[in-house]
């Protein structure tokens, strides 16, 4: 985890103050200034957060510009949460400090620490999967920029692929006439969410609302 910068941005709804939280190489940051954060971004190889691709990175690029992020690799723990913890009712970070005090505002530094812990859980969960299941995820997502950096951290690459197919793993759970090759080519991310629901979920499992919103084709695929 030494080369991973965990970051989070929060805007206080009362004061409108923007707070930046980050952890990097054993150090912590919780400031309204981006001076130190900017230096950490320059040094980091990986940048990780929960919903970082849709929220934190676009906001930071508005303030810091695009150039500082050139060549950086992103890990978004929100994207992987529905794939690896399919039975969770939602995929928000579980913020214990807000459970204790619901009026407490979001703390970006605390959320960074929660994200770091959650990434470790995701990596452990992925490594516990059957080799064929890991191979399916890899074949679907290895060329998808929002997902593929995760495989680097999990140390899973082409050399570890075992022969497998979605049709074989899902068996009688899917219609034999579905054109899986088409979905693999056109909608690999959506298909990955459907695969994990059918393979790792249970009869009561459903696509999370977030997945249906961000990857609407997943519901169409599941229905077919």
N, C-alpha and C positions, 0 to 999 in steps of 0.2 A: 504493500500500500504506500510505499515511500514516494512514488512518483505520481500519486493521485491527489489532486486538489479537490476537496469537497467544498462546495459553496452553495449558499442560499441567500435569496434577497427577500426582504419583507418590508412592506410599507405600513407604518402605523396608521390605522384608520382614523385615529383622533388627531394626531399631530401632523399627519402626512409625511413624517420623516421617513427616509429610506435607510434601512439598516442592512449592512452586509455581514454575513457570517461565513467563516471559512475555517477549515483545518488543513494543515499541510506539513508533512514531515515532523509530526509531533507538536506543532505550534498551533495556536488558536487565534482567531481574529473575530471581533465583534465591534464594528465601527460604522460611522456614517460616511467616512472617507474611503476612497478607493485607492489611495496611494500604495499602501502595503499590499492590498489585494492585486493590484496591477502587477507588482513585482512577482508575486506568487504565480500569477497566470503565465507570465513569461517563462518562469522556471519549470512549470509543471509539464509533464508529458500527457497526462490524462486529466480530464475535468469531469467530475461526477456530481450528480444531484438528482433529486426526485422531481420529475417534470422539468428538467433543466433545459430540454431542447425547445419546448414551447414557451417557456417563461423566462428563466434566468439569463440564458445566453442572449436571446434577442434584446432584453433590457440592457444588459451590459454592453452589447455592441452599439446601442444608441449612445451610450455615454463614453465608451472607450474606443469605439471604432472597430472595424473588422480585422485590421492588420494584426493586432495583438493575439488574435485567435487562430491565425494561419498555422496550419499543421497540427493543431491540437486534436486530440482524440477524446470523444465524449462517451460517457456511460450514463444512461438515464435509467435509474432503478424502477421508475414507474412503468416503463415499457415492458420490462421483464417480469414484473410482479404478477400480472394475470397469466403469464405463461408458466410460471413456476409454482405459484400459490393459487391455483385455480379455484379452490374452495373458499377463499376469503370473500366475505360479503362486499368489501370495497377495498380499494388499493391506495387509500390515503396513508400517510405516515401516522402511526399510532403515537400520539404525543401525550405521554404520561403526565407531563407538567400541566397540561390543559385539562386532563381528567381530574386532577387534584383541585385545580382552580380554573373553572370554565371562563372566567373573566380575564384570565392571563392572556396577553397578546402573544402572537407567535414569536418565538425566539429563534432567529436564523442560525445562531451558533449551536443551540441545542438540536435543531433540525439537521444540521450537518453531521453531528455525532450519531443521530438516529439513522441517517442515510448510510453512513459508513457501516454501522452494525447491520443494516438491512442488506447492503451489498454482500457482506460476508455470508449472510443467510442465503442469499440468492445463489452465490457461487457454490456453497455447500449443497444446496438443493439440486443444482444442475449436476454436480459431480456424483450425486447419489442416484441419478436417473440411469435407466438401462442404456447400454451402449447404442442400441438401435434408436431409442428415443432421442438421445443426444445427436445422433447422426441425422435424424430427420430435421431437428431444429437447425443444425448447421447447414444442411443442404438448402433449406428455405431462406435462411437469414444471413448467410456468410457474405453476400454481396449487397446487403442493405446497410447503408451507412449509419442509420440510427441504432442498429443492433449489433453489428459485427465486432465491435471492439470488445464486447463482453467475452467473446471466445478467446481473445488474447489473454485476458485475466484468468479464464478457466483453463488455459493451456490445452485447448482443443483445436486441432487443425486437420488438414486433409489426411495426415498420416494415421489418424485415429478413427477415421470413418469405417463403419462396418456396413455390410450390405443390408439394406432395409428399404421398405417402401411404406408409404402411408396406407395403401390399400391392405397390405399384409397385417400391419399393426392394428388397424381399425376393424378389419374383418367384416363381420356381419352388422357392425354399427352403422355402416353407410350403404347407400344405394350403389349397386354394382355398375350402374350406368353413368355415374358422375364422372365428368372429364377432369380428373385430378391433374393431369399434365397441363391443362389450360390454366387452372387456378395456380398451380405452382409457378407458371411462367408470368402470369398477369397480376396475381394478388398473393404473393408469398407471405407477407406479414399477416394478412387476414386469414389465410389458410393455417398459419401457425397457431393463431388463437383458437380456431375451430378444432384443430388437431388436439391441442392440450385439453380442451373441454371434453372431447369425446374419449380421449385416452386416459387422462389423469383425473377427470372429474367424476361425478356420480350421476345418478338418474335425476337428481334435483338441481344439478349445477346449471347455471345460465351464463351467457356472455355478460360481463360487467357493463354497466351503463357507459363507462368511459371508453371501453373497446368499441361498443356500438356507435358511439359518437365519432371517435377518431378513425375507425376502420369500418365504415358502414357495410362494406362488401362482406365482412365476416358473417353478418346475419343472413345475407342472401345465400352465401355458400352453405351455411348451417341448414337453412330451410330446404335447400335443394338436396 
